[in-house]
Amino acid sequence: MVDRFKHLFWDKYDIEFHRNVIKRIKEENFPYAQEAENSIFISENGTVDFDKNKIEIICADAANLPLKDKSIDLIFSNAVLEHIHNIHKAVYEMSRITKEGGLGIHQIDLRDHFSKSYPLRLLQYPDWLWNLMSWNRPGYTNRLRLSDFENLFKTCDFKIKKIVYTREYENQIVPLKMNKKFKKYSYDELKVLSFFLIAEKIAKPF
């Protein structure tokens, strides 16, 4: 397990969220779903523990992973990739450390993390203003859309095996409330608020 922070904090919302994630990957029959469930222990009184023989916690940045080339069978991330500033370097790093034929399973949340009432509010602003508003805040998102993530993984030698939508915006999108940068995307794509991306590392030397 890799995280930027040395200490992981858990509250009842985190625990319930992770229970639902594990339930979802089992329902979708994702690879290693049973191993994931067997490695994480969530008690009824709100404590979380890991199987130390299966999980090692490493403090590191996603854009500079302290792992050897082609050393990992599976990478799983949960609502992480949308928060990474140097996302292109991070996906390249994941490609570097993943074995040929290895998998990445990523839950990606595209919503505005500062607005509960309008999850697409983050698309209203030009880059300079959005960065000024959010760059150093915990809820920062890089504003990539679904097709951007797909193209980024393909560029870094992954083959997209499956996309599973987990949440979509149900109301009508108002074009006037959108920065011109995002008008190139179809409304069908903009309505996607979160999804699982499953990618396989293709056999191609660096």
Backbone hydrogen bonds, N-H to C=O, Kabsch-Sander energy under -0.5 kcal/mol:
donor,donor_aa,acceptor,acceptor_aa,energy
3,D,58,I,-2.3
9,F,7,H,-0.5
15,I,11,D,-2.4
16,E,12,K,-2.1
17,F,13,Y,-2.3
18,H,14,D,-2.5
19,R,15,I,-2.2
20,N,16,E,-2.0
21,V,17,F,-1.9
22,I,18,H,-2.4
23,K,19,R,-2.3
24,R,20,N,-2.3
25,I,21,V,-2.5
26,K,22,I,-1.7
27,E,23,K,-2.3
28,E,24,R,-2.4
29,N,26,K,-1.1
30,F,25,I,-2.7
33,A,30,F,-1.4
36,A,32,Y,-2.2
37,E,33,A,-2.0
38,N,34,Q,-2.2
39,S,35,E,-0.8
39,S,36,A,-0.7
40,I,36,A,-0.8
40,I,37,E,-0.6
41,F,49,D,-3.1
42,I,40,I,-0.6
43,S,41,F,-0.6
43,S,47,T,-2.4
46,G,43,S,-1.2
49,D,41,F,-2.2
51,D,39,S,-2.3
52,K,50,F,-0.9
54,K,51,D,-1.9
55,I,51,D,-2.4
58,I,1,M,-3.6
58,I,56,E,-0.6
60,A,3,D,-1.6
60,A,58,I,-0.8
61,D,64,N,-0.5
64,N,61,D,-1.9
67,L,65,L,-1.7
70,K,96,R,-2.6
71,S,68,K,-0.9
71,S,97,I,-1.7
72,I,97,I,-2.6
75,I,103,L,-2.2
77,S,105,I,-2.0
79,A,77,S,-0.5
79,A,107,Q,-2.7
80,V,107,Q,-0.6
83,H,80,V,-2.3
84,I,81,L,-0.8
87,I,84,I,-0.5
87,I,85,H,-1.3
90,A,86,N,-1.9
91,V,87,I,-2.4
92,Y,88,H,-1.9
93,E,89,K,-2.3
94,M,90,A,-2.1
95,S,91,V,-2.2
96,R,92,Y,-2.5
97,I,93,E,-2.0
98,T,94,M,-1.1
99,K,72,I,-2.9
101,G,201,K,-2.9
102,G,99,K,-2.7
103,L,73,D,-2.4
104,G,199,A,-2.6
105,I,75,I,-3.0
106,H,197,L,-2.5
107,Q,77,S,-2.7
108,I,106,H,-0.6
108,I,195,F,-3.0
110,L,108,I,-0.6
110,L,193,L,-3.3
111,R,193,L,-0.6
112,D,119,P,-2.1
113,H,111,R,-0.6
115,S,112,D,-0.8
121,R,118,Y,-1.9
123,L,120,L,-1.9
124,Q,121,R,-2.0
125,Y,122,L,-0.6
130,W,126,P,-2.5
131,N,127,D,-2.8
132,L,128,W,-1.7
133,M,129,L,-2.3
134,S,130,W,-2.0
135,W,131,N,-2.4
137,R,134,S,-2.0
140,Y,137,R,-1.9
142,N,82,E,-2.8
149,F,145,R,-2.0
150,E,146,L,-2.3
151,N,147,S,-2.6
152,L,148,D,-2.3
153,F,149,F,-2.4
154,K,150,E,-2.1
155,T,151,N,-2.3
156,C,152,L,-1.4
157,D,154,K,-1.4
158,F,153,F,-2.0
159,K,200,E,-3.3
160,I,158,F,-0.5
161,K,159,K,-0.5
161,K,198,I,-2.8
162,K,198,I,-1.6
164,V,196,F,-2.4
165,Y,163,I,-0.5
166,T,194,S,-2.5
167,R,194,S,-1.6
169,Y,191,K,-3.3
177,K,174,V,-1.7
178,M,175,P,-1.2
179,N,123,L,-3.2
182,F,179,N,-2.0
183,K,180,K,-1.2
185,Y,182,F,-1.2
190,L,186,S,-2.3
191,K,187,Y,-1.7
192,V,189,E,-1.6
193,L,167,R,-2.4
193,L,191,K,-0.6
194,S,167,R,-1.7
195,F,108,I,-2.0
196,F,164,V,-2.8
197,L,106,H,-2.6
198,I,162,K,-2.7
199,A,104,G,-2.6
199,A,197,L,-0.5
200,E,159,K,-2.8
201,K,102,G,-2.9
202,I,157,D,-2.4
204,K,202,I,-1.1
